[in-house]
């Protein structure tokens, strides 16, 4: 009986580890989005995550909501610096997410300032 319990627990740990590894390391998609960076915040009660929003429309009707991993300190600093400006972000989309990673499936990997298409120089 003990042997089956140990095998069952080991199998469960292996399955959960494989699931986490798949979710974390295998992206569903990746791409680039641009718009006005309207929000970047460090939120949460028990688990704090970095969350943000980019407005992709003139009226703010199209909002791209994203997360940033804690380990990406440079990206977080750039997002804070570019708050309120037009930016282009590179992102990966995961199949799912976990509470300690972020609220969304979209994770920003790079950010660059861009000229707004709404204002011609």
Secondary structure by P-SEA (a helix, b strand, c coil): caaaaaaaaaaaaaaaaaaaaaacccccccccccccccccccccccbbbbbbbbbccccccbbbbbcccccaaaaaaaaaaacccccccccccccccccccccccccccbbbbbccccccc
